[in-house]
Structure formats: structure tokens, C-alpha cells
């Protein structure tokens, strides 16, 4: 899901309808789930994509702040 952010992947579940999970697994310490939702149409809604992007940006900001505070120690 490069449209959400670099390194973001999507899991597609076909159980009683369609479900999707956006996640990032490129960091050593954790897999970060950005958004999980149920799809009701063939296309992913702009709202779901934007929510994934927003959470990706927040994650990256938090990581930069954390890395900066550890470097100052």
C-alpha cells in the first residue's frame, strides 16, 4: 500500500465479507497496525486511505521524536 506510506502492507481477509488491515512491519521492535476495516465496495474508500496515511505520519513522527530523545542521553 505505497499510497498509504512506504513499507505499508495490506492483509486481505475473505471471511463473511471483506476485511482489510494496513500494517507496517519494517521495524525491528514491532508490527504496527495502522487501520483495520470492513470493505463494502470493490474500491478502498478515500476515508480509509486517509486514515491509514494519517496514522502512518503519526507513527513516523513519534519514532523520530523517540529517536531524538534517546540520542540526547
Number of C-alpha atoms within 10 A of each C-alpha: 15 10 10 22 18 11 12 20 18 17 11 13 12 9 7 6 9 14 15 17 16 23 22 19 13 13 9 6 7 9 11 16 17 21 17 15 12 14 15 11 8 7 7 13 11 9 9 18 16 13 14 24 21 15 17 23 14 13 15 12 12 12 12 12 12 11 11 11 10 9 8 6 5
